[in-house]
């Protein structure tokens, strides 16, 4: 009878953390001096430890992915068209706009089409 009372009795202390709350994995990150100082400053300004700041960044942060191959192709085409448009503008300034008007309209239309494909 005494054993049952001992088991039911609250012994005090902090309750055990659940599996999702335990911090049991460790990662090592190498930072350049400027990145480390930025981390220190931001953690200090937020009033939390460096580790807590990094955990919060992992939870709420957003990492922008690299361009897909398709988007990279569109960007290259866009750069080429921008170069062509600059050449047309140079010709228009040198020889008069009316001669280059149609070429400029075509270039602008193609640039607009690529921008819509990229999603800008």
C-alpha positions in Angstrom: 0.0 0.0 0.0 2.8 2.4 0.8 4.4 1.7 -2.6 1.3 2.8 -4.5 1.2 6.1 -2.6 4.8 6.8 -3.4 4.2 6.3 -7.1 1.2 8.6 -7.2 2.9 11.3 -5.2 4.3 14.2 -7.3 8.1 14.2 -6.9 8.5 17.7 -8.3 10.8 18.8 -11.0 10.3 19.8 -14.6 8.0 17.5 -16.7 9.7 15.5 -19.4 9.8 17.0 -22.9 8.1 15.2 -25.8 10.0 13.8 -28.7 9.3 16.8 -30.9 10.6 19.2 -28.3 13.9 17.5 -27.5 17.0 19.1 -29.1 19.0 16.0 -29.8 20.6 16.7 -33.2 23.7 18.9 -33.7 25.0 20.4 -36.9 28.2 22.2 -37.5 28.2 25.3 -39.7 31.3 27.1 -40.8 30.8 30.9 -41.2 33.0 33.6 -42.6 33.9 36.4 -40.1 31.3 38.8 -41.5 28.5 36.2 -41.4 29.4 35.3 -37.8 29.4 38.9 -36.7 26.1 39.4 -38.4 24.7 36.4 -36.6 26.0 37.7 -33.2 24.5 41.1 -33.8 21.1 39.9 -34.9 20.9 37.4 -32.1 21.9 40.1 -29.6 19.4 42.6 -31.0 16.6 39.9 -30.8 17.7 39.1 -27.2 18.2 35.4 -27.8 21.1 33.0 -28.0 22.8 32.3 -31.3 21.4 28.8 -31.4 17.8 30.0 -30.7 18.2 32.6 -33.4 19.3 30.0 -36.0 16.5 27.6 -35.0 14.0 30.5 -35.5 15.6 31.2 -38.9 15.2 27.5 -39.9 11.5 27.5 -38.8 10.4 30.8 -40.4 13.1 31.6 -42.9 12.8 31.3 -46.6 15.6 30.2 -48.9 15.3 31.3 -52.5 16.0 28.3 -54.8 18.2 28.5 -57.8 16.9 29.2 -61.2 15.6 26.2 -63.1 17.2 25.4 -66.4 14.2 26.7 -68.3 14.3 30.1 -66.4 18.0 30.4 -67.0 17.5 29.9 -70.7 14.8 32.6 -70.7 17.1 35.0 -68.8 19.9 34.4 -71.4 17.5 35.1 -74.2 16.3 38.2 -72.4 19.9 39.4 -72.1 20.5 38.9 -75.8 17.3 40.7 -76.7 18.3 43.6 -74.4 21.6 43.8 -76.3 19.7 43.9 -79.6 17.4 46.6 -78.3 20.4 48.7 -77.3 21.9 48.3 -80.8 18.5 49.4 -82.3 18.4 52.4 -80.0 21.9 53.3 -81.1 20.9 53.0 -84.8 17.8 55.1 -84.1 19.7 57.8 -82.5 22.3 57.9 -85.3 20.0 57.6 -88.4 16.5 58.4 -87.3 13.8 56.5 -85.5 11.4 55.8 -88.3 13.8 53.4 -90.0 14.1 51.3 -86.9 10.6 51.6 -85.5 9.3 48.2 -86.6 12.4 46.4 -85.4 12.0 48.1 -82.0 8.4 47.0 -81.8 9.2 43.4 -82.5 12.1 43.4 -79.9 9.8 44.9 -77.2 7.1 42.4 -78.0 9.5 39.5 -77.6 10.9 40.9 -74.4 7.4 41.2 -73.0 6.6 37.6 -74.0 9.8 36.3 -72.2 9.0 38.3 -69.1 5.6 36.8 -69.0 7.1 33.3 -69.3 9.6 34.0 -66.5 6.8 35.3 -64.3 7.9 38.9 -63.8 
